[in-house]
Amino acid sequence: MSFENIKENIEQFKELIENDNKKEVAAILEDLHPADIAEMMDDLNIEEAKYIYLLLEGEKASDVLIEIDEDDRRRFLKALPPDVIASKFIEHMDSDDAADVVAEMDEQMQREVLNEMIDIEQAGDIVDLLEYEENSAGGIMAKELVKVNENWNVATCLKEISKQAEDVDEIFYIYVTDNDDKLKGVLSIKKLILNPTNTKISNLYNPDIKKVTTGTRQEEVAEIMDKYDLVAVPVIDEIGRLQGRITWDDIIDIVREEAERDYQMVSGITGDVEPGDKVWQRVRVRFPWLMVGMLGGILSATVLRTHSDQLSQITQLAFFIPLIAAMAGNVGVQSSSIIVQSIASGVKDMETPLKKLWKDISVALLTAVVFSVLLFAYNYFTADNLNLTYSVSISLFIVILFASLFGTIIPLVLNKFRIDPALATGPFITTMNDIVGLFIYLTISSMFFNLT
């Protein structure tokens, strides 16, 4: 039975579970991909999910556990004893995935699960990984890899590789180390095959290798792997000893999480939002930027109140307030989004900061001129007040120029201080540009009408 058929007939599948038809349920699960089983879990309650998990074996059980949502996984693991978690899931995972799962448990559960593990070496690897910061290279690396000593010959190397390969899902690179376990380079399988068995590895490996340290930020790791088209990158400690490797699938997960986080931040949400989150959790992550928006609205109202006499005398000024505010917000978000995108993609070019700034100023000037002229033409032929025509057009010119520069500079400043520049594309920059845009518009309008 295909995954689509099961999703369409989920009630029939639940009946099989309720009737304890283990043989038929197991046969269905055997043909499904772990990701499909994880998606199917959304339609099951905790007892039904537990029933399915206990029918899964080995790597498939652990793969499904990795695929499901963190909150669901946490609730599910609470319903299982530590020995089952250790033997059925953790011992079949790569060290990086196992560390991620164990990290979601409380300290007591962590100790109990690790103590139940038969593979002491793997348990030690998990403990080591838990010591690193979550968003560092050490926190996302896996301990499983293939490495050889530079002093070995080809024959010894091939024997050792066959032993080590049992614990590694995919062999992307063979890493070469010295007697102190310091990373020396990378070895290709082609050279192993083509050279005599008595050839020393020191004469075959390539010393030119891209690597990261355990403290490297995960975003920087993603940039390096993307820039050099790497499927895996080795991780070393501060004195050059090989500690683990990070593979492309780990980076894909990181990029997806970063994209989701940036999208939420742009939308004014300060934390991760999951479908299963409670009402108070959703309110909590929305509240900070909603508060910023409300305070910005109060400041905008204050600006309008201080110019209330002016607005009451020249009511036509009020007609263009939405236009000025909208243009300020849109231009600011566009400018900041371009800068944030270049920062996120790790774009590095030969332009100096002054040249970049001049380019942004040129774009802002051209944009401001075009839209100011268009607005001037519209008011010139439709409005009977020349002061209004001049004040609105000049205000729009200055507002676009300011909003563009503000949207360019703020992300660069935030990035300089290692603050996520995506903050600049959200409600913050829109609110600030609204306030400043209104102030510029009403101030310039006041100057023009006071001269008549």
C-alpha positions as CSV (number, residue, x, y, z in Angstrom):
1,M,0.0,0.0,0.0
2,S,1.4,3.4,-1.0
3,F,1.8,6.3,1.3
4,E,-0.9,8.3,-0.5
5,N,-3.4,5.4,0.0
6,I,-2.6,5.2,3.7
7,K,-3.1,9.0,4.1
8,E,-6.4,8.8,2.3
9,N,-7.5,5.8,4.4
10,I,-6.0,6.6,7.7
11,E,-9.0,5.4,9.7
12,Q,-8.6,1.9,8.2
13,F,-4.9,2.0,9.2
14,K,-5.9,3.0,12.8
15,E,-8.3,0.1,12.9
16,L,-5.4,-2.3,12.1
17,I,-3.6,-0.8,15.1
18,E,-6.6,-1.0,17.3
19,N,-7.1,-4.7,16.4
20,D,-3.5,-5.4,17.1
21,N,-2.8,-6.6,13.6
22,K,1.0,-6.4,14.0
23,K,1.8,-8.5,10.9
24,E,-0.2,-6.3,8.5
25,V,0.9,-3.0,10.1
26,A,4.6,-4.1,9.9
27,A,4.2,-5.1,6.3
28,I,2.8,-1.6,5.5
29,L,5.6,0.1,7.4
30,E,8.3,-1.9,5.6
31,D,7.4,-0.4,2.3
32,L,7.3,3.2,3.5
33,H,10.1,5.8,3.6
34,P,11.0,7.1,7.2
35,A,9.9,10.6,6.1
36,D,6.5,9.2,5.1
37,I,6.1,7.3,8.3
38,A,7.0,10.5,10.3
39,E,4.4,12.5,8.3
40,M,1.8,9.8,9.0
41,M,2.4,10.2,12.7
42,D,0.7,13.6,12.6
43,D,-2.6,11.8,12.1
44,L,-2.1,9.4,15.1
45,N,-2.3,9.8,18.8
46,I,0.6,9.1,21.1
47,E,-0.5,5.5,21.8
48,E,-0.9,4.7,18.1
49,A,2.5,6.3,17.4
50,K,4.1,4.2,20.2
51,Y,2.6,1.1,18.8
52,I,4.1,1.8,15.3
53,Y,7.5,2.7,16.7
54,L,7.8,-0.6,18.6
55,L,7.2,-2.4,15.4
56,L,10.1,-0.7,13.6
57,E,13.6,-2.1,13.8
58,G,17.1,-0.8,13.7
59,E,18.1,2.2,11.5
60,K,14.5,2.7,10.2
61,A,13.2,3.3,13.7
62,S,15.9,5.8,14.4
63,D,15.5,7.5,11.0
64,V,11.8,8.0,11.7
65,L,12.5,9.4,15.1
66,I,14.8,12.0,13.5
67,E,12.2,13.0,10.9
68,I,9.3,13.8,13.3
69,D,8.7,17.2,14.8
70,E,10.8,18.0,17.9
71,D,7.8,18.6,20.2
72,D,6.2,15.3,19.1
73,R,9.5,13.5,19.5
74,R,9.9,14.9,23.0
75,R,6.4,13.8,24.0
76,F,6.9,10.4,22.5
77,L,10.2,9.7,24.2
78,K,8.7,10.6,27.6
79,A,6.3,7.6,27.1
80,L,9.2,5.1,26.6
81,P,11.7,3.7,29.2
82,P,15.4,4.6,28.9
83,D,16.5,1.1,27.9
84,V,14.1,1.1,24.9
85,I,15.2,4.5,23.8
86,A,18.9,3.5,24.0
87,S,18.6,0.1,22.3
88,K,15.9,0.8,19.7
89,F,16.9,4.3,18.7
90,I,20.1,6.0,19.9
91,E,22.4,3.1,19.2
92,H,21.3,3.0,15.6
93,M,21.8,6.7,14.9
94,D,24.9,8.7,13.8
95,S,26.5,10.5,16.6
96,D,25.3,13.9,15.6
97,D,21.7,12.9,15.3
98,A,21.9,10.9,18.6
99,A,23.4,14.0,20.3
100,D,20.5,16.2,19.0
101,V,17.9,13.8,20.4
102,V,19.6,13.3,23.7
103,A,20.0,17.1,24.0
104,E,16.2,17.5,24.0
105,M,15.9,15.4,27.2
106,D,16.2,16.6,30.7
107,E,19.5,15.8,32.5
108,Q,18.2,12.8,34.5
109,M,16.8,11.2,31.3
110,Q,20.1,11.9,29.5
111,R,22.0,10.0,32.2
112,E,19.6,7.1,32.2
113,V,19.6,6.7,28.4
114,L,23.4,7.0,28.1
115,N,23.9,4.5,31.0
116,E,21.7,2.0,29.1
117,M,23.8,2.1,26.0
118,I,25.8,-1.0,25.2
119,D,28.2,0.8,22.8
120,I,30.3,2.7,25.3
121,E,32.4,4.4,22.6
122,Q,29.2,5.8,20.9
123,A,27.9,7.0,24.3
124,G,31.3,8.8,24.8
125,D,31.0,10.4,21.4
126,I,27.5,11.7,22.3
127,V,28.8,13.1,25.7
128,D,31.6,14.9,23.8
129,L,29.2,16.4,21.3
130,L,26.8,17.7,24.0
131,E,29.7,19.8,25.3
132,Y,29.8,22.0,22.2
133,E,27.5,25.0,21.5
134,E,24.4,24.0,19.6
135,N,25.1,26.3,16.6
136,S,28.8,25.6,16.3
137,A,30.6,23.2,14.0
138,G,31.3,21.0,17.0
139,G,27.6,20.9,17.8
140,I,26.5,19.7,14.4
141,M,29.4,17.4,13.4
142,A,29.3,13.6,13.4
143,K,32.1,11.5,14.9
144,E,31.7,8.8,12.3
145,L,34.3,9.1,9.5
146,V,37.1,7.3,7.7
147,K,40.7,8.2,8.6
148,V,44.1,6.7,7.9
149,N,47.6,7.4,9.2
150,E,50.1,9.0,6.8
151,N,52.7,6.4,7.8
152,W,50.6,3.5,6.6
153,N,51.0,1.8,3.2
154,V,48.2,1.2,0.7
155,A,47.6,-2.4,1.9
156,T,47.2,-1.4,5.6
157,C,45.1,1.5,4.6
158,L,42.6,-0.7,2.6
159,K,42.2,-3.1,5.5
160,E,41.6,-0.2,8.0
161,I,39.1,1.4,5.7
162,S,37.0,-1.8,5.4
163,K,36.8,-1.9,9.2
164,Q,35.9,1.7,9.7
165,A,33.4,1.8,6.9
166,E,31.0,-0.4,8.9
167,D,30.1,2.6,11.1
168,V,29.9,5.2,8.3
169,D,26.8,5.5,6.1
170,E,28.6,7.4,3.2
171,I,32.3,7.7,2.5
172,F,32.8,11.1,0.9
173,Y,36.5,11.6,1.8
174,I,39.3,9.6,3.4
175,Y,41.1,11.8,5.9
176,V,44.8,11.5,6.6
177,T,46.2,12.2,10.0
178,D,49.7,12.0,11.7
179,N,50.6,10.0,14.9
180,D,49.1,12.8,17.0
181,D,45.8,12.6,15.1
182,K,46.4,16.0,13.5
183,L,44.7,16.4,10.1
184,K,47.2,16.4,7.3
185,G,45.0,16.1,4.2
186,V,42.6,14.1,2.2
187,L,43.1,10.9,0.2
188,S,41.2,9.8,-2.9
189,I,40.0,6.2,-3.5
190,K,41.3,6.4,-7.0
191,K,44.9,6.9,-5.9
192,L,44.5,3.9,-3.5
193,I,43.4,1.7,-6.3
194,L,46.0,2.8,-8.8
195,N,49.1,2.6,-6.6
196,P,51.1,-0.4,-5.5
197,T,50.2,-1.8,-2.1
198,N,53.5,-0.9,-0.5
199,T,53.2,2.8,-1.4
200,K,53.1,5.0,1.7
201,I,50.1,7.2,2.2
202,S,52.3,10.2,2.8
203,N,53.2,10.2,-0.9
204,L,49.6,10.0,-2.0
205,Y,47.4,12.4,0.0
206,N,46.4,16.0,-1.0
207,P,47.4,18.5,1.8
208,D,45.2,21.2,0.3
209,I,42.0,20.7,2.3
210,K,39.2,23.0,3.5
211,K,38.4,22.5,7.2
212,V,36.7,24.2,10.1
213,T,37.3,24.3,13.8
214,T,34.8,23.1,16.5
215,G,34.0,26.7,17.4
216,T,33.2,27.8,13.8
217,R,29.6,29.1,13.5
218,Q,27.3,26.8,11.6
219,E,26.4,29.7,9.1
220,E,30.1,30.0,8.3
221,V,30.3,26.3,7.7
222,A,27.4,26.5,5.3
223,E,29.1,29.3,3.4
224,I,32.4,27.4,3.1
225,M,30.7,24.2,1.8
226,D,28.6,26.2,-0.6
227,K,31.6,28.3,-1.9
228,Y,33.8,25.2,-2.5
229,D,31.0,22.8,-3.5
230,L,31.9,20.4,-0.7
231,V,29.8,17.4,0.2
232,A,31.6,17.1,3.6
233,V,34.0,19.2,5.6
234,P,36.3,17.9,8.4
235,V,36.2,19.5,11.9
236,I,39.4,20.0,13.9
237,D,40.1,21.3,17.4
238,E,42.3,24.3,18.2
239,I,45.5,22.3,17.8
240,G,44.5,20.7,14.5
241,R,43.4,17.2,15.7
242,L,40.6,15.7,13.7
243,Q,37.3,15.6,15.7
244,G,34.6,14.8,13.2
245,R,33.0,15.8,9.9
246,I,29.9,17.7,8.7
247,T,28.1,16.4,5.7
248,W,25.9,18.2,3.1
249,D,22.6,16.8,4.6
250,D,23.4,18.5,7.9
251,I,24.0,21.8,6.1
252,I,20.7,21.5,4.2
253,D,18.9,21.2,7.5
254,I,20.7,24.3,8.8
255,V,19.9,26.3,5.7
256,R,16.3,25.4,5.9
257,E,16.1,26.3,9.6
258,E,17.9,29.6,8.9
259,A,15.5,30.4,6.1
260,E,12.5,29.6,8.3
261,R,13.8,31.7,11.1
262,D,14.6,34.7,8.9
263,Y,11.1,34.5,7.3
264,Q,9.5,34.5,10.7
265,M,11.7,37.4,11.8
266,V,10.8,39.4,8.7
267,S,7.1,38.7,9.6
268,G,7.7,40.0,13.1
269,I,7.9,36.7,14.9
270,T,10.9,36.4,17.3
271,G,11.0,32.6,17.9
272,D,10.2,29.3,16.2
273,V,6.6,28.5,15.7
274,E,5.4,24.9,15.3
275,P,2.0,23.7,14.4
276,G,1.6,22.0,17.8
277,D,2.5,25.1,19.8
278,K,0.0,26.2,22.5
279,V,-1.8,29.5,22.3
280,W,0.4,31.3,24.9
281,Q,3.6,30.1,23.0
282,R,2.3,31.7,19.8
283,V,1.4,34.9,21.6
284,R,4.8,35.1,23.2
285,V,6.8,35.0,20.0
286,R,4.5,37.6,18.3
287,F,4.3,40.0,21.3
288,P,7.7,41.7,21.1
289,W,7.4,43.1,17.5
290,L,3.7,43.8,18.0
291,M,4.8,46.0,20.9
292,V,7.4,47.7,18.7
293,G,4.6,48.3,16.1
294,M,2.3,49.7,18.8
295,L,5.0,52.1,20.1
296,G,5.8,53.1,16.6
297,G,2.1,53.8,16.0
298,I,2.0,56.0,19.1
299,L,5.1,57.9,17.9
300,S,3.4,58.4,14.5
301,A,0.3,59.7,16.2
302,T,2.4,62.1,18.3
303,V,4.0,63.4,15.1
304,L,0.5,64.0,13.6
305,R,-0.7,65.6,16.8
306,T,2.1,68.1,16.8
307,H,1.1,69.2,13.3
308,S,-2.7,69.0,13.9
309,D,-3.1,72.8,13.3
310,Q,-1.3,72.5,10.0
311,L,-3.5,69.5,8.9
312,S,-6.7,71.3,10.0
313,Q,-5.8,74.3,7.9
314,I,-4.5,72.4,4.8
315,T,-6.6,69.3,4.8
316,Q,-5.2,68.2,1.5
317,L,-1.9,67.3,3.3
318,A,-3.7,64.4,5.0
319,F,-4.4,62.8,1.6
320,F,-0.8,62.0,1.0
321,I,0.1,60.6,4.4
322,P,-0.6,57.0,3.4
323,L,1.5,57.4,0.3
324,I,4.5,58.8,2.1
325,A,4.3,56.1,4.8
326,A,3.9,53.3,2.3
327,M,6.8,54.4,0.1
328,A,9.1,54.9,3.1
329,G,8.3,51.4,4.4
330,N,8.5,49.6,1.0
331,V,11.8,51.3,-0.1
332,G,13.4,50.6,3.3
333,V,12.4,46.9,3.2
334,Q,13.6,46.5,-0.4
335,S,17.0,48.0,0.4
336,S,17.5,46.0,3.6
337,S,16.4,42.8,1.9
338,I,19.0,43.1,-0.8
339,I,21.8,43.7,1.8
340,V,20.6,40.9,4.1
341,Q,20.5,38.5,1.1
342,S,24.0,39.4,0.1
343,I,25.2,38.9,3.7
344,A,23.3,35.5,4.0
345,S,24.8,34.2,0.8
346,G,28.3,35.2,1.8
347,V,28.9,37.4,-1.2
348,K,32.4,38.9,-1.2
349,D,33.5,41.2,-4.0
350,M,36.3,43.6,-4.7
351,E,34.3,46.8,-4.0
352,T,35.3,49.0,-1.1
353,P,32.7,50.1,1.5
354,L,32.8,53.6,0.1
355,K,32.1,52.3,-3.5
356,K,29.3,50.2,-2.2
357,L,27.8,53.1,-0.3
358,W,28.1,55.3,-3.4
359,K,26.3,52.7,-5.5
360,D,23.4,52.5,-3.0
361,I,23.2,56.3,-2.9
362,S,23.1,56.4,-6.7
363,V,20.2,53.8,-6.8
364,A,18.4,55.8,-4.1
365,L,18.8,59.1,-5.9
366,L,17.6,57.7,-9.2
367,T,14.6,56.0,-7.5
368,A,13.8,59.2,-5.6
369,V,14.0,61.4,-8.8
370,V,11.7,59.1,-10.8
371,F,8.9,58.8,-8.3
372,S,9.1,62.4,-7.2
373,V,8.7,63.6,-10.8
374,L,5.8,61.3,-11.3
375,L,4.1,62.6,-8.2
376,F,4.9,66.2,-9.1
377,A,3.3,65.7,-12.6
378,Y,0.2,64.1,-11.0
379,N,-0.3,67.0,-8.5
380,Y,0.6,69.7,-11.0
381,F,-2.3,68.7,-13.3
382,T,-4.8,67.6,-10.6
383,A,-4.2,69.9,-7.6
384,D,-4.9,73.6,-7.5
385,N,-2.3,74.3,-4.8
386,L,1.3,74.7,-6.1
387,N,2.8,74.7,-2.5
388,L,1.2,71.3,-2.0
389,T,2.6,70.0,-5.2
390,Y,6.1,71.1,-4.3
391,S,6.0,70.0,-0.7
392,V,4.7,66.5,-1.4
393,S,7.2,65.9,-4.3
394,I,10.2,67.2,-2.3
395,S,9.1,65.2,0.8
396,L,8.8,62.0,-1.2
397,F,12.3,62.6,-2.7
398,I,13.9,63.0,0.7
399,V,11.9,60.2,2.3
400,I,12.9,57.7,-0.4
401,L,16.5,58.8,-0.1
402,F,16.5,58.4,3.7
403,A,14.6,55.1,3.7
404,S,16.9,53.6,1.1
405,L,20.1,54.6,3.1
406,F,18.5,53.6,6.4
407,G,17.6,50.2,4.9
408,T,21.2,49.7,3.6
409,I,23.1,50.9,6.6
410,I,21.2,49.2,9.5
411,P,21.7,45.6,8.3
412,L,25.4,46.3,7.8
413,V,25.7,47.7,11.3
414,L,23.7,44.8,12.9
415,N,26.0,42.3,11.1
416,K,29.1,44.2,12.3
417,F,28.0,43.6,15.9
418,R,27.0,40.0,15.1
419,I,23.3,40.7,15.4
420,D,21.1,38.9,12.9
421,P,20.6,41.4,10.1
422,A,17.3,39.9,9.2
423,L,16.0,42.1,12.1
424,A,16.3,45.0,9.7
425,T,13.8,43.6,7.2
426,G,11.0,43.2,9.7
427,P,8.6,45.6,11.5
428,F,11.6,47.5,13.0
429,I,12.7,49.2,9.7
430,T,9.1,49.7,8.5
431,T,8.0,51.4,11.7
432,M,11.1,53.6,11.9
433,N,10.7,54.7,8.3
434,D,7.0,55.5,8.8
435,I,7.8,57.8,11.7
436,V,10.7,59.6,10.1
437,G,8.8,59.8,6.7
438,L,5.8,61.5,8.4
439,F,8.1,63.9,10.3
440,I,9.9,64.8,7.1
441,Y,6.7,65.3,5.1
442,L,5.0,67.4,7.7
443,T,8.1,69.5,8.4
444,I,8.7,70.3,4.8
445,S,5.0,71.0,4.2
446,S,5.0,73.4,7.2
447,M,8.0,75.3,5.7
448,F,6.3,75.7,2.3
449,F,3.0,76.9,3.7
450,N,4.5,79.3,6.1
451,L,6.2,81.0,3.2
452,T,2.9,82.0,1.5
